[in-house]
């Protein structure tokens, strides 16, 4: 199936490892030209070199997406290098676990900036360009714990991911007349090298296997590639009638009815 992505220009944040790296790899395989960013220069450049070795055109920017000027820098780089901008994938994110009464103002401020405001600033930066070009696609990486309760210790994560899904829905309504589609993807438990589930599997293999048996009907963790494939479809011409959606990629883990 031709996804119609050859020659498109995509920004992917948090692209140095894990899901973000997988998304960049999947988009590159479809012929996209890429602007990727992350905070760690060494890992980011290694990702860029890997993509270039596969024939992709890639610009790597070492930056912190929580900085106010990050979105504008990404857009400027895309336009200077490639002359256009078609896709934004907001993947950067994080977590600070802790029971609500133990969380601090700094915990909340840091995660609101990283999991919500950074994505919205990047969207605000790309929208004028997409309007001028006659369309575009934006996808934010949320979580199934933005759609349902994630459990004790996840008050900040749950709140920020829920807010991201909600904001994306409103953006989709506002931007539909401009042919700009906005969707979210909600991964479940995804295992990749260096990720939290990879660490837990190594530290407590039996406990982790019990978690899988109790929580994931398909009986295994998801992979980066399985999330990346859904994102790549969503930003493609094949998904041109899909906007305002939040798609679970979770092997049946979610218990939400919507």
Secondary structure per residue as TSV (DSSP state, phi and psi in degrees):
chain	resnum	aa	ss	phi	psi
A	1	X	-	360.0	124.8
A	2	X	-	-80.3	117.4
A	3	X	-	-84.2	-5.2
A	4	X	S	68.9	30.3
A	5	X	-	-104.0	-4.7
A	6	X	T	-61.1	126.9
A	7	X	T	86.3	-8.8
A	8	X	-	-68.6	155.8
A	9	X	E	-113.9	127.0
A	10	X	E	-126.8	138.6
A	11	X	E	-99.2	132.5
A	12	X	E	-128.1	118.7
A	13	X	E	-93.0	154.2
A	14	X	S	61.1	45.2
A	15	X	-	-99.7	9.4
A	16	X	S	-81.7	-15.8
A	17	X	S	-160.9	173.7
A	18	X	H	56.9	-138.0
A	19	X	H	-61.7	-42.4
A	20	X	H	-61.9	-43.0
A	21	X	H	-63.3	-41.7
A	22	X	H	-62.4	-38.8
A	23	X	H	-64.3	-44.8
A	24	X	H	-60.2	-41.5
A	25	X	H	-65.0	-41.3
A	26	X	H	-67.4	-42.6
A	27	X	H	-64.5	-40.8
A	28	X	H	-62.2	-39.0
A	29	X	H	-63.3	-24.8
A	30	X	T	-91.1	3.4
A	31	X	T	96.9	9.8
A	32	X	-	-73.2	148.6
A	33	X	E	-97.0	142.0
A	34	X	E	-125.7	142.1
A	35	X	E	-116.2	116.0
A	36	X	E	-117.0	151.5
A	37	X	E	-144.3	158.1
A	38	X	E	-170.1	169.9
A	39	X	S	-79.8	-32.1
A	40	X	-	-89.2	112.2
A	41	X	H	-64.2	-42.4
A	42	X	H	-65.2	-48.8
A	43	X	H	-66.5	-36.4
A	44	X	H	-65.1	-44.7
A	45	X	H	-66.6	-35.3
A	46	X	H	-62.9	-39.8
A	47	X	H	-64.3	-44.4
A	48	X	H	-60.8	-42.1
A	49	X	H	-65.7	-38.4
A	50	X	H	-61.3	-43.5
A	51	X	H	-67.9	-40.0
A	52	X	H	-64.2	-36.5
A	53	X	H	-64.5	-22.5
A	54	X	T	-92.0	5.3
A	55	X	T	96.9	7.2
A	56	X	-	-84.9	151.0
A	57	X	-	-92.1	119.5
A	58	X	E	-138.1	136.0
A	59	X	E	-115.8	129.2
A	60	X	E	-109.7	125.6
A	61	X	E	-116.7	120.1
A	62	X	E	-83.1	109.4
A	63	X	-	-157.3	162.2
A	64	X	-	-101.0	115.6
A	65	X	T	-67.2	-13.0
A	66	X	T	-79.1	-8.8
A	67	X	S	-76.5	137.8
A	68	X	T	-55.2	-31.2
A	69	X	T	-90.3	1.1
A	70	X	H	-61.1	-46.5
A	71	X	H	-60.8	-44.5
A	72	X	H	-63.1	-38.0
A	73	X	H	-65.0	-41.5
A	74	X	H	-63.1	-45.2
A	75	X	H	-64.9	-45.5
A	76	X	H	-58.9	-41.9
A	77	X	H	-63.8	-44.4
A	78	X	H	-60.7	-44.0
A	79	X	H	-70.2	-39.8
A	80	X	H	-67.3	-38.7
A	81	X	H	-84.4	-41.7
A	82	X	H	-117.8	-13.2
A	83	X	S	80.0	3.7
A	84	X	-	-162.1	175.1
A	85	X	-	-155.5	121.9
A	86	X	-	-115.3	-27.0
A	87	X	E	-140.0	137.8
A	88	X	E	-124.1	125.4
A	89	X	E	-116.5	109.3
A	90	X	E	-90.9	103.5
A	91	X	-	-112.3	-24.0
A	92	X	-	-56.6	139.5
A	93	X	-	-176.4	173.5
A	94	X	-	-167.7	-171.5
A	95	X	-	-151.4	148.3
A	96	X	-	-131.8	104.2
A	97	X	-	-76.3	150.8
A	98	X	-	159.4	144.6
A	99	X	-	-59.6	143.1
A	100	X	G	-50.0	-46.5
A	101	X	G	-66.7	-15.4
A	102	X	G	-96.6	-10.5
A	103	X	-	-76.8	152.1
A	104	X	-	-107.8	168.9
A	105	X	H	-59.9	-37.8
A	106	X	H	-64.8	-40.8
A	107	X	H	-57.7	-48.8
A	108	X	H	-65.6	-44.4
A	109	X	H	-62.4	-44.2
A	110	X	H	-63.5	-43.4
A	111	X	H	-76.9	-32.3
A	112	X	H	-64.4	-40.4
A	113	X	I	-63.7	-47.5
A	114	X	I	-75.2	-45.2
A	115	X	I	-88.8	-14.3
A	116	X	I	-130.5	-65.0
A	117	X	I	-64.5	-35.9
A	118	X	H	-61.1	-41.6
A	119	X	H	-64.0	-42.3
A	120	X	H	-70.0	-35.8
A	121	X	H	-65.2	-40.8
A	122	X	H	-63.9	-41.1
A	123	X	H	-61.9	-43.9
A	124	X	H	-59.6	-32.7
A	125	X	H	-75.3	-35.0
A	126	X	H	-85.1	-24.6
A	127	X	H	-58.0	-47.1
A	128	X	H	-59.3	-37.5
A	129	X	H	-66.7	-45.1
A	130	X	H	-63.6	-39.3
A	131	X	H	-59.7	-46.2
A	132	X	H	-63.3	-34.3
A	133	X	H	-81.5	-12.4
A	134	X	T	93.8	14.0
A	135	X	-	153.6	173.7
A	136	X	E	173.1	179.4
A	137	X	E	-138.3	134.7
A	138	X	E	-124.8	132.1
A	139	X	E	-131.4	129.4
A	140	X	E	-105.8	139.0
A	141	X	E	-89.9	111.4
A	142	X	-	-102.5	-127.9
A	143	X	-	-170.4	154.4
A	144	X	G	-61.7	-21.4
A	145	X	G	-83.8	10.1
A	146	X	G	-96.3	-9.5
A	147	X	T	-106.7	-18.2
A	148	X	S	-155.2	170.2
A	149	X	-	-64.0	130.8
A	150	X	-	-90.6	-10.5
A	151	X	-	107.6	170.8
A	152	X	T	-55.7	142.3
A	153	X	T	89.6	-1.8
A	154	X	-	-117.9	28.4
A	155	X	H	-61.0	-41.0
A	156	X	H	-72.0	-47.7
A	157	X	H	-59.2	-50.1
A	158	X	H	-57.0	-46.2
A	159	X	H	-64.0	-44.4
A	160	X	H	-71.9	-38.5
A	161	X	H	-70.2	-37.9
A	162	X	H	-62.4	-42.4
A	163	X	H	-63.8	-37.2
A	164	X	H	-64.8	-43.3
A	165	X	H	-62.1	-43.4
A	166	X	H	-63.7	-46.2
A	167	X	H	-61.6	-40.1
A	168	X	H	-61.7	-37.8
A	169	X	H	-62.8	-43.0
A	170	X	H	-68.5	-40.4
A	171	X	H	-59.6	-39.7
A	172	X	H	-60.5	-41.0
A	173	X	H	-67.2	-42.6
A	174	X	H	-69.5	-34.1
A	175	X	H	-97.8	-7.6
A	176	X	G	-54.9	-40.5
A	177	X	G	-62.8	-17.0
A	178	X	G	-101.0	10.3
A	179	X	T	62.2	31.5
A	180	X	E	-108.4	118.2
A	181	X	E	-96.5	141.3
A	182	X	E	-132.2	121.8
A	183	X	E	-136.4	165.5
A	184	X	E	-124.7	153.3
A	185	X	E	-119.3	133.4
A	186	X	E	-115.5	93.2
A	187	X	E	-71.2	150.4
A	188	X	-	-89.9	-138.5
A	189	X	S	-83.3	110.8
A	190	X	B	-113.3	130.1
A	191	X	-	-104.7	130.8
A	192	X	-	-151.1	156.5
A	193	X	T	-55.9	128.1
A	194	X	T	87.8	-7.7
A	195	X	S	-83.0	170.2
A	196	X	H	-65.8	-38.3
A	197	X	H	-71.2	-31.3
A	198	X	H	-64.9	-42.4
A	199	X	H	-65.1	-44.0
A	200	X	H	-65.0	-37.2
A	201	X	H	-62.8	-39.4
A	202	X	H	-72.9	-35.9
A	203	X	H	-80.1	-34.6
A	204	X	-	-143.9	72.0
A	205	X	H	-61.3	-39.2
A	206	X	H	-69.2	-44.1
A	207	X	H	-62.2	-37.5
A	208	X	H	-69.5	-39.3
A	209	X	H	-62.9	-37.7
A	210	X	H	-64.6	-40.3
A	211	X	H	-58.6	-46.4
A	212	X	H	-60.4	-46.3
A	213	X	H	-61.6	-35.0
A	214	X	H	-86.1	-23.4
A	215	X	H	-121.2	-20.6
A	216	X	-	-120.2	101.8
A	217	X	T	-53.6	-33.5
A	218	X	T	-78.2	-3.9
A	219	X	S	79.5	18.6
A	220	X	S	-161.5	164.7
A	221	X	-	-71.7	154.9
A	222	X	B	-78.8	167.2
A	223	X	-	-112.9	159.1
A	224	X	H	-56.5	-42.3
A	225	X	H	-62.4	-34.9
A	226	X	H	-69.1	-33.6
A	227	X	H	-72.2	-45.0
A	228	X	H	-61.1	-37.9
A	229	X	H	-62.3	-40.3
A	230	X	H	-66.5	-43.7
A	231	X	H	-61.2	-45.2
A	232	X	H	-61.1	-41.9
A	233	X	H	-61.4	-45.2
A	234	X	H	-61.7	-34.5
A	235	X	T	-86.5	-2.0
A	236	X	S	-91.1	169.3
A	237	X	G	-65.5	-22.0
A	238	X	G	-69.4	-16.0
A	239	X	G	-110.6	28.5
A	240	X	T	-66.6	-12.7
A	241	X	T	-105.4	11.7
A	242	X	-	-108.9	113.7
A	243	X	-	-151.5	149.4
A	244	X	S	75.7	12.4
A	245	X	-	-96.0	155.5
A	246	X	E	-126.0	113.3
A	247	X	E	-101.8	123.4
A	248	X	E	-74.1	140.1
A	249	X	E	-131.0	86.2
A	250	X	S	-148.3	8.2
A	251	X	T	60.7	24.8
A	252	X	T	87.0	8.5
A	253	X	-	-65.5	-37.2
A	254	X	-	-66.6	144.5
A	255	X	-	-106.8	4.0
A	256	X	-	-69.5	143.9
A	257	X	-	-91.9	-3.5
A	258	X	-	-125.3	360.0
